[in-house]
Amino acid sequence: MEPNKIRFPYQAYCVYLDKLQIPININEELAVLLKSKDRINEGLRKRISLLEEALLLQKDHLPGDLLRIYEYNSYADVDGIGFCLAVHEHYSLTEKVKLVVDVLRKYHFKKGIMKLKKIEQRSGKKIAIVELLETKKDPWAWKGQYFQGSCGGHGTTYTLVNTFLQPEYTGKWIDGVEFYYEGKPVSNNWDHIALYGTKYRRKK
């Protein structure tokens, strides 16, 4: 399989292999993934085989055990899957959600802080509390950039809600998510985002 001959309908494909955490760009770095087979265990070898096959499939046929990072392309006015994460079976629920938080901050919300505050049990449902914080370096990242504008606000809402609810993931996952901004639940007073209240998961 030659990296320059792969045709995948999305911008990138990011694979986190256990603690190796190797980011994969389809056109440039697939060779790194293929070569890494020599230094990982058999369980991850099987996951990589699935991923290699998934590279040639349509979105609706991606393996169900991949976590999706959803994103919105404001230039093309298209939303979909930007990245997928292969997660080892021994990861706890908290570890998986924290991994999603880390990837979102690294690739989508670099100027702000995002943290998993906790996962609460409510009436038998697991609700993740995700904290969004400004930084001293860029104190307007969330409220002045990611929350602003019709396209920006929609993109932020689409990415956060869908990525944390994972409607297509078949593994163990949370039942809902709530977003906090600077220590308080996100209110419904923002014009361009829809992060207010508890968002519940509906599997496809």
C-alpha positions as CSV (number, residue, x, y, z in Angstrom):
1,M,0.0,0.0,0.0
2,E,1.7,3.2,-1.2
3,P,0.8,6.4,0.8
4,N,0.7,8.6,-2.3
5,K,-1.9,6.3,-4.0
6,I,-4.4,6.3,-1.1
7,R,-7.6,8.2,-1.7
8,F,-9.6,9.0,1.4
9,P,-12.5,11.4,1.5
10,Y,-11.4,13.4,4.5
11,Q,-8.6,15.7,5.4
12,A,-6.6,13.5,7.7
13,Y,-6.7,10.3,9.7
14,C,-5.1,10.4,13.2
15,V,-4.3,7.2,15.0
16,Y,-3.3,6.9,18.6
17,L,-1.5,3.6,19.1
18,D,-1.6,2.9,22.8
19,K,1.2,5.0,24.4
20,L,3.0,5.6,21.2
21,Q,0.6,8.3,20.1
22,I,1.6,8.4,16.4
23,P,-0.3,11.0,14.4
24,I,-1.0,9.9,10.8
25,N,-1.4,12.1,7.8
26,I,-2.7,10.0,4.9
27,N,-0.6,11.5,2.2
28,E,2.7,12.0,4.1
29,E,3.0,9.7,7.1
30,L,1.2,6.4,6.4
31,A,4.6,4.8,6.1
32,V,5.2,5.5,9.7
33,L,2.1,3.6,10.7
34,L,3.1,0.6,8.5
35,K,6.6,0.5,9.8
36,S,5.4,0.7,13.4
37,K,4.0,-2.8,13.2
38,D,7.5,-4.1,14.0
39,R,7.4,-2.5,17.5
40,I,3.9,-3.0,18.8
41,N,2.0,-5.9,20.3
42,E,-0.3,-8.3,18.5
43,G,-3.5,-6.7,19.7
44,L,-2.5,-3.4,18.1
45,R,-1.4,-5.2,14.9
46,K,-5.0,-6.3,14.5
47,R,-6.3,-2.8,15.0
48,I,-3.8,-1.5,12.4
49,S,-5.1,-4.0,9.9
50,L,-8.6,-2.7,10.4
51,L,-7.4,0.8,9.9
52,E,-5.6,0.0,6.7
53,E,-8.8,-1.4,5.3
54,A,-10.8,1.5,6.6
55,L,-8.6,3.9,4.7
56,L,-10.2,2.6,1.5
57,L,-13.8,2.5,2.7
58,Q,-16.5,5.1,2.8
59,K,-17.4,6.9,6.1
60,D,-20.5,4.8,6.7
61,H,-18.4,1.7,6.7
62,L,-15.6,2.7,9.1
63,P,-15.1,0.1,11.9
64,G,-17.4,0.8,14.9
65,D,-14.5,0.5,17.4
66,L,-12.9,3.7,16.2
67,L,-13.5,6.9,18.1
68,R,-14.4,9.7,15.7
69,I,-13.3,13.4,15.9
70,Y,-16.1,15.3,14.0
71,E,-15.4,18.6,12.4
72,Y,-17.0,21.3,10.3
73,N,-15.3,22.8,7.2
74,S,-16.6,26.4,7.0
75,Y,-15.1,27.0,3.6
76,A,-16.9,24.1,2.0
77,D,-19.9,24.3,4.4
78,V,-19.5,20.5,5.0
79,D,-19.4,18.6,8.2
80,G,-18.1,15.1,8.8
81,I,-15.3,13.1,10.3
82,G,-11.8,14.6,10.4
83,F,-9.9,12.1,12.5
84,C,-10.4,8.6,13.9
85,L,-8.7,7.2,17.0
86,A,-7.9,3.6,17.6
87,V,-8.1,2.9,21.3
88,H,-6.6,-0.1,23.1
89,E,-9.1,-2.3,24.9
90,H,-7.5,-1.8,28.3
91,Y,-8.4,2.0,28.3
92,S,-10.9,2.9,30.9
93,L,-13.8,5.2,30.0
94,T,-12.2,8.1,31.7
95,E,-8.9,7.5,29.7
96,K,-10.8,7.4,26.5
97,V,-12.7,10.6,27.1
98,K,-9.5,12.3,28.2
99,L,-7.8,11.2,25.0
100,V,-10.6,12.8,23.0
101,V,-10.2,16.0,25.0
102,D,-6.4,16.0,24.3
103,V,-6.9,15.5,20.6
104,L,-9.6,18.2,20.3
105,R,-7.4,20.7,22.0
106,K,-4.3,19.8,20.0
107,Y,-6.0,19.9,16.6
108,H,-9.1,22.1,16.9
109,F,-9.0,24.4,19.9
110,K,-5.3,25.2,20.3
111,K,-5.8,28.6,21.8
112,G,-8.1,27.6,24.6
113,I,-8.0,25.1,27.5
114,M,-10.2,22.1,27.6
115,K,-10.4,19.6,30.5
116,L,-12.5,16.7,31.6
117,K,-13.7,17.9,35.0
118,K,-15.4,14.6,35.9
119,I,-17.8,11.9,34.8
120,E,-20.9,11.9,37.0
121,Q,-23.5,9.1,37.6
122,R,-27.0,10.4,37.3
123,S,-30.0,8.0,37.3
124,G,-27.8,5.2,35.9
125,K,-26.3,7.4,33.2
126,K,-22.7,8.6,32.9
127,I,-22.5,12.3,32.2
128,A,-19.1,13.9,31.3
129,I,-18.5,17.5,32.5
130,V,-16.1,19.2,30.1
131,E,-14.6,22.5,31.2
132,L,-13.7,25.2,28.6
133,L,-11.2,27.8,29.9
134,E,-9.5,30.9,28.6
135,T,-5.7,31.4,28.9
136,K,-3.7,34.4,30.0
137,K,-2.0,34.4,26.6
138,D,-5.3,34.4,24.7
139,P,-8.1,35.4,27.1
140,W,-10.7,35.7,24.2
141,A,-10.1,32.4,22.5
142,W,-13.4,30.8,23.3
143,K,-15.7,33.8,23.7
144,G,-14.1,35.9,21.0
145,Q,-13.2,33.2,18.4
146,Y,-14.6,29.7,18.9
147,F,-18.0,30.9,20.1
148,Q,-18.4,33.7,17.6
149,G,-20.0,34.0,14.1
150,S,-22.5,31.7,12.5
151,C,-19.9,29.5,10.9
152,G,-17.6,29.5,13.9
153,G,-20.3,28.9,16.5
154,H,-21.8,26.1,14.4
155,G,-18.5,24.5,13.8
156,T,-17.6,24.6,17.5
157,T,-21.0,23.1,18.5
158,Y,-20.9,20.4,15.8
159,T,-17.4,19.4,16.7
160,L,-17.8,19.3,20.5
161,V,-21.3,17.8,20.7
162,N,-20.8,15.0,18.2
163,T,-17.3,14.2,19.2
164,F,-18.2,13.8,22.9
165,L,-21.4,11.9,22.2
166,Q,-19.8,9.5,19.6
167,P,-23.1,8.3,18.0
168,E,-21.3,5.7,15.8
169,Y,-18.9,4.3,18.4
170,T,-19.7,0.7,19.5
171,G,-17.5,0.5,22.5
172,K,-18.2,1.6,26.1
173,W,-18.9,5.3,26.2
174,I,-20.6,8.1,28.1
175,D,-24.4,8.7,28.0
176,G,-24.2,12.5,27.9
177,V,-22.1,15.6,28.2
178,E,-22.3,19.1,29.7
179,F,-20.1,22.0,28.9
180,Y,-18.8,24.5,31.4
181,Y,-17.2,27.8,30.6
182,E,-14.9,29.4,33.1
183,G,-16.3,27.3,36.0
184,K,-20.0,27.7,35.2
185,P,-22.4,25.7,32.9
186,V,-22.6,27.3,29.4
187,S,-25.7,29.4,29.3
188,N,-28.2,29.8,26.5
189,N,-27.4,33.4,26.1
190,W,-24.8,32.9,23.4
191,D,-26.0,33.8,19.9
192,H,-24.0,31.3,17.8
193,I,-23.4,28.2,19.9
194,A,-25.8,25.5,21.2
195,L,-23.8,24.0,24.2
196,Y,-26.4,24.8,26.9
197,G,-27.7,22.0,29.1
198,T,-27.1,18.2,29.0
199,K,-26.6,16.7,25.6
200,Y,-27.6,13.0,25.5
201,R,-26.2,10.4,23.2
202,R,-28.3,8.8,20.5
203,K,-26.5,5.9,18.8
204,K,-27.0,5.5,15.1
